[in-house]
């Protein structure tokens, strides 16, 4: 999720705070220094920005404001909060967001554990030390995603890549400036802002979420920001991020399920769509989760269409063009058409094309027997659990959580072949689910850390079955791995959570 909260701080301050004083020679020098430094900070060239600002007077409010912004991008939040707390800066409305985020960042990172792989150029801050077990997978994902983005978008990187793992939406809001209610309403779990990625720990939600793809999504935002100097419009930012979030790894069975084209067309039919250039400052700030889902589908479908129809190198060329041009001139110089013209062609093709229908689940209508089955399984009553699951309509097996529960019950009753057959084909379910992958891997005899266990960890890394290949009354390994030890320490049941 990309946020655009503050742009052109130096220019705004030069006009609002200094006015006519900018005609003074020293003020002119300060404006010139800060303008150069601001572009470098926005492009994540922090060392170069620091050298430029050394020529400025730190007592000058304009220079000081950019020093504070540089500190925020460098994750020196205490220093940023100190600078923006200066009496002369605290009175300037244009700096209110920067000051608030700096204070929030300082609070959240006050007791974080920092791990760094200097060879890989990855630095991660953990608000909860229990999340440290994710570090090797975070490094692996980051390195692969950066390599992919260098090839696909011409992205370059300044090391280290900064990632912060926080415990909840309150911390995500404090670190990034995204309003708390907006984050909760749209289900936002990660934000790329201030030169780093801030993500909620997968342990914060039941059975996690696709956190590794989410990290790749946010790294795409950082790449696009650096390549375009933060001049890429929201539809391009989010469209590129959605189209590249899974390309760091081998293709999976759920990468286009549900189809972005299908969701976008359904959103247009229901009049839930928005013009591409009217999405607002962030998809995370749309009024509902449905609106966010349709907006993501729109931009994903549109960027895929643009890539198919234009030249293969259209995306990196467009990002570079945006450094010096507005959207329509840049798009026309690279592709020959304006955004409105591309939008018309895309909507026309979307209407004509045959797209897959959106998948639906019927589990909501049968939630009570399913929930009772989970509780019975957790207490060792597999036969009674299976009786409850038998009440569900056949279509409920589209839901992988149902297949998982049913296979667990069958296995406990000694019907292992039936259990194995139930989870044999991922294409028979409508979405990805960590425990489904873990059970499938275990029943197939896959080694921990390989094959389907990798898929399980990509969604539910702190699930005992995913991290340890342990289920029910099975004994954990004598020397558990880092993730397995963290999952066991959490003490969360693998099924039937209260």
N, C-alpha and C positions, 0 to 999 in steps of 0.2 A: 504494500500500500504506500503510495507516494503522497506526501503532503506538500502543499505550497502555501506556507504561512507568511514568510517574509522574503521579499525580493527587492533589490535595489535600495537597501538600507542606507548605503553611503549617499546615493543621490537624494533620497528623501531627507536625510539629515542636513545635507548641504543647503537644500531649499528651505526646509521648515525651521531648523534650529539656528542656522547661521545667516541666512538671507543676504543682506547687502554686504556683510562682512566677507563674503566669498570673493569680493573684488580686491581685498587686501592680498598682497603678494604671498605672505605666509599662509593665509587661508587657501589661496590657489594651490600652493604646494601641498597642503594637507589633503585637499580634495583629490589632487592628482595621485598622491601616494595611496590614499584609501581606495580610489577607483581601481588602481592596479591590483592592490592587495585583495579587494573584494572579489574580483574575477578569479584570482588564483585560489582563494578559499573555496569559492563555489565550484571550481574545477578540481577540488581536493588536492591542490598543490600546496600543502601547508608549509613545508620548509621554505619554498620560494616566497610565499606570502610573508612569512616571518622576517625574512631578509629585507623585503621591501619596507615593512613597517618599522624596521630598525632606523630608517632614515627620518621617521616622523617624530613629533614631540608627543610623548605619552600623556602629557597633561592636556593636550588638545582633545576636546570632547569627541571630535570626529575620528581622530586616530584611535583614541581609547575605545570607542564603540567597536571598531574593527578588530582591535586586539581582543576584546571580549568575545566577539564572534569567532575569531581564530581559536581562542581557548575552548569554546564550546565544541567546535569541530574536532579539536584535538582531544576531546574527552577530558579536559582539565576543567571540570565543572565548578569546582571550588573557586578557581581563579576567575572564571567567567562570571560567577555570581558576585564575586568581590568587585569586579570592574563595573558591572551593570548596577551595583548598589551605590556607586558614587553619587553624591547629591546632584551634580550637574547632569548626569545621565538619567537618573531616575525620574526626572521631570519631563523627559522627552517621550511623547506617546508612541512614536514609531519604534521605540526599544522595549515596549512593555512585554511583548511576547518573548523576545530574547531573554529578558530578565527573568520572566516566570519559568521558562524552560531551564535556564541555568540553575535556578534554585531547586527546581524539581529534580533535575539530573544530579545535583550535589546530594540531595537527600537519598535518592535511590541507590547511588553508587558509594555511599558513605562506608559501607561494610562489605563491599563486593569482593569476591575472590577472583583474581585475574590470572588467567593462564595464557601463555603465548608460545606459539611454534614459530620461532624466528626464521627457520629455513623455509617454511611454507608462507610466511608473511601473514599470519592470522593471529589476532588477539581477541580473547573472549572474556567478558566480565559476567560473573554469575551472581545474581542476587541471593540465591539459595545454593549453599555449597553442595547439596545433594544432586544438583544438576551437572556437576563437574564431569560425571561419567559420560556426558554427551560430547565432550571435547574432541575426541578422535574423529567422531562422525561429522562434527561441525567443520573440522579442518578439511576432511576429505571432500565434503560437499562443496565447501568454498573454493578449494583449488580446482575441482572439476568444473564448477560453474564459471569461474573466472576464465578458464581456458576456453570454454565453449563461447562465452561472450566476446572474447578477443577475436575469435574466428568469425562469429556471426555479425557482430556490430562494430568491429574494429576497436573494441574497448581496450584501454590501457589502465594500469592500476598502480597506485602509489601504496606501498606497504607501510605498516600492516593494515589489513582489512579488519575494521573494528566491529564486533558484534556484542550486544548486551542481551543476556537472557534474564527476563524479569518474571516475577511470580504471578502477576495479575494485571487486570485492566487499569487499575489505579496507578500502578507503577508505569505501565505503558504510556498512559496519559501524561504523567509527570515528566517522563523522559523526552517526550516528543512534542507536546503541545496539542495533541489530538484530544478534543473534549471527551471526557469519560463517558458520557451518555451516548455520544456518537459511536464510540468504540463498542459499547455493549449492544447498541441497537443493530449495528451491521455485522457484529461478530468478528470485528477486526482483531487479528492476533499478532500482527507485525507491522512495523512502519520503517521505511527508509527515509531518514532525515538527519540533518546535521552531520553528514558524511559517514554515517554508520547505520547498521541494522539493529533495531530493537525488537525482540521477539518474546512472546509469552512462552513460558516453559510448557512442553507438551503434557507435563504432569498436571497442569491446571484444569484440563478437561478430561472427562471420562474416556478412556481408551485413546487419548491424545488427538492428534490431527496430522495431516501430511506436512510435518515440520521441515523436512529436508527440501521438498519442492518449494515450500514457502520461503525458505532461506534463499534459494536460487531466484525466486520471484523478486525478492527485495534487493538482491545483488544486481539484478538487471536494472532496477531503478537507479542504483548508485552509478552503474555504467552509463546509463542514458544521461543522467545529470552531468557527469564529467564530460561526456562527449559533446553535449549540446550547451554546456555552461548553464544548465538549469533553464533552458529556454524551450524545451519540448513541452507541448500542450498535454493536458491530462489524458486525452484519448490516445495519444501516442505513447506516453509513459506506461499507462496500464495495459494497453494493447500489446506492446512489446514484452512487458513483464509476463503477461498471461501466456503469450505464445512461446516464451523461452523458459518457463519455470520447470519444464520436464525434460528439456533437451540436454541437461548435464548427465543424464543416465540413459540406459537402454529403454526403449519404449515399453510401456505397461498397458495392461488390458483396460484401464480406466482413464487413460489420458484424454480421451475425447468423449467421455460419458459423464453427464449428458452433453450432447453436441452443442457447441456454442451457437451454431447456426440455428438449431432448433429452439434454444432458449431465447435467442434474440428475436426470431420471427414470432414466437409466441408472445413475447413482451410487446412487440410492435402491434400485434393483433389486439392485445388487451390495453393498449395505449399506456403502457408502463415505461415506454422508451423515452429517451431524451435526445435532442440533437447532439452530435458528437462534441460540438464546441460549447455546449451548455451544461456540462456535467458538474460545474462548480469547482471549488478548491480541492476536493478529495471525494472519491467514491465512498470513503468511510464516513462522510458527513451527509450522505443521502438519507431520506427520512425512514427507510425501512430496509430490512434484509432482502426483501423481494426486489426493491428498486436497485439495490447494490448488485444483486445477482444478474438482473437484466442488463445493467450498465456494463458489468464485466463481460457478459456475453456479447454485447454490441461491439465493444472495442476489440475483443478477441477475434470475432468474426471479421470485422472490418480490416484489421491489420493482416490477417491471413489472406483476405481478398486482395488487398493492395500488394502484398508480396507475390501472389500468383500472377497478377496482371502486369506489374511493373518489372523493371530489370532486376536481376538477382542481387545487385549491390545497392538497391534503392535505400535500404534502411541506414547503413553507415553514411552514405552520401547525404541523406536528409538530415541526420543528426549534426553533421559538420556544417551544412548550409544554415541550420537554425542558429548557429552562433552569431551570425551577422544579419540574418533576415527574419522577417515575421513569417508566420506559418504559411499563408497563401503564396507569397513570392518564393519561399523556399521549396514548397511542395511543387509549384509549377516549374521552377527551374530544374528540379530533379526528375519530375514525372510528366510534365506537360499539362497537368490538370490542377485545378484548385480543389480545396477540401469539399466545397459544395458539389462540384462536378463528380468527384470520386464517391461522395456520399450517395448521390443519385444513382450511380452505376451499381454500387454495392447493394442498395435497397432493392433495386430492380432485379438483380440476380438472385437475391435472397428470396424474393417472392416467387421467382420462377423455378428455383432449384428444388429437387426432392430431398428433404432432410428427414433424418430419423425422428420419430416422435420422442418427446421427453419421457423418461422412465418414471413410473409412479410406484410407490410402495403402499400396500394395504395394511401395513402393520399397525398404523395408528388406530385403526378401527378394532384391532384385536390386542390392544396393549395389555389388558388385565391378565388374560391367561399366559401371555408371554412373560410378564413380570413375575407371576407366581411360579412359572417353570424355572426361571433363573434362581429365585430364592430356594426352591426345592432342591435344585442341583447343588447349590452352595452348601446345603445341609446334608448332602449325601442321599437324597431320595430320587434317584434317577428314574425309576419306574413311574412314580407319580408325576415327575416333571414331563416325561414323555406323553403321559395321558393329557396333560395341559396343552402341550405342543400339538397334539393330534387335533385339537379343536380349531387350530388356525387354518384359514383357507390355503389352498395350494399355492396361490399367488404370493403368499407371505414368504415363500422360499426365495423370492427375488432379493430379500433383505439378507445380507451375509450374517448379521447377528442372529437371525433365526436358524440359519444353517449351522452356525457355530454351536448354538445351544443344543440343537437336535443331535448333532454329531457327538457332542460331549455326553449326552444321555445314552446314545447308542453304544458308545465306547465303554461307558461304565457298566452297561448291561452285557458286555461281552460280545457285542455285535460290531466288531472292529471293521470288517469289510464294508458294512453298510455305512458306517461313519466315514470311512475313507472315500467312498464313492460320492458321498454328499458334498464333500469339499474339493472334489477332484478338478472341477472345471470353473475357474474364476469368471468365465464369460456368462455363467448362469446366474450371477448376482448383479445387482445394479450399481454398486459402488464399492470402494475399497474399505476394508475394515481390519485393523491390526490383528485381533485375536483369530479371525478367520485364517489369515496367512500363517500365523504361528501354529495353529492346530494342523493345518494342511501340511506344513513342513515337518512337524513332529510325527504325524501319521505316516508320512512318506519316508521317514528315517533320514531326513536331511540333517547335515551337521550344523550345529549352532554357528551362526555368523555367515551362512551360505544360503543361496537360493531364496526360498520364500521367507526365511527368517530375516533376510535383509529388508524385504517388503514390510514385514511385521514391525521391525524396528523403525522404519521410516514413518510409521503412524503411531505406534504405541511403545516407545522405547523403555518405559518404566513398567510395562505389563510383565508379570512374572513369567508367563508362558513365552512371551516374545524374547525376553532378556535371558532366561535361564532354561527354556524348554522344559519347565516344570509345570505340572497341572495337578489339581486336586490334592491327593495325599502323597504324591511323588516327593521324594527327597531331593532337596537342592544339591548342586554339586559341592564337593568338599572344599574346593578352592574357587569360589565364584569370580567371574570377570567383574570389571568395574561396573558395567551396567547391571549385571545380575545382582551384585551386592547392593547397588542403589535401589533396585526394584524390591529386593527382599527387605531392605531397611524401611522402605515406605510402608510395608505391611498391608497393602491394599489387596482385597480378594480379587482373584482373576475373574470371578463371576458372582452375581448376586450382591453387588454393593448396596448398602443401605441408602 
